[in-house]
Amino acid sequence: MSFIQMIPPNKATGETKEVYRYMAEVGGSDNKVPKIVQAFSLRPGSMRRMIRLWELGMWMGDEPREIREMIGAAVSRLNSCRY
């Protein structure tokens, strides 16, 4: 079984803490940071870029967010991705 060391938001300091704060601004919740984001916590620069890509994919453009979410779910299902 694999294990990825992560820094939880309540234990983060420095740049990692700032990136978690950025995630809260973008995601709209202070206490719900997805595990997929926390998996990048040892590399805050990569975590910030991943959040930014998610932000651009979900919030920018003309298509409604519901449509984008539906497309993402369909692609995940086609790829047998349970996340």
N, C-alpha and C positions, 0 to 999 in steps of 0.2 A: 504494500500500500504506500502510495506517495504522500509526502508531507511537504507543504510549502510554509516556511516561516513567514509570519505576518506580524505587523505592528498594528494593533487595534486602534481605532480613533482616540479612545480615552487614554492611551499611553504614548501617543505620537508627540514628537517634539520637532522643532526646527522646520525644515522645508516640508517634511511629511505632514506635519500638523497644518501647514498652510495649504497643502494640496487637499487635505480632507476638508478644510474650510471652503475651498473652491468647489469641491464636490457638493457640499451642503448648499451653496449658492445656486449651483446649476441644477441640482436634483430637487431642491426645495425641502430637504429634511436634514436636520442636524444629527439625528441618531440612527439613520438607516443607510449605512454604507455597504453596498453589495460585496460579497466575498471576492468576486472577480476583481473588484477595484482594490480591495485589501491585499490581494495576491501580489500587487505591484508595489506594496508599501516600502520595501527595501530599496526600491529605485524610484524615488519621487518624481524625477524628471519624466520617466516613462509613464508613470501613473498620471501625471498631468496631461501628457499628450494623448493617452487613451481616453481620458475624460473629455478632452477637447474634441476628439474625433466623434465620440458619442454625442456630445452637445451639438456639433455641426450636423450630424446625421439625423438627429431627432427634432431639432428646433429651427433649422435654417431651411429655406426653400418654400415652395408654394403648396406642396402636398400636406394635407392634415396629418397630425401626429398619429391618429388612429390608423390611417392607411399605412404609414411607415411601420408601425408596430405589427400590423397584420402581415406585411411583406416580410419583415424580420422573422416572425413566427413560422411563416410558410417555408422560408429558406432554411431555417433551423430544422424543421421537420424533414425536409428533403435530404438534408445532410445527416439525419439521425442524431442531431445535437439536442440533448435534453435541457441544456441551459437556455 
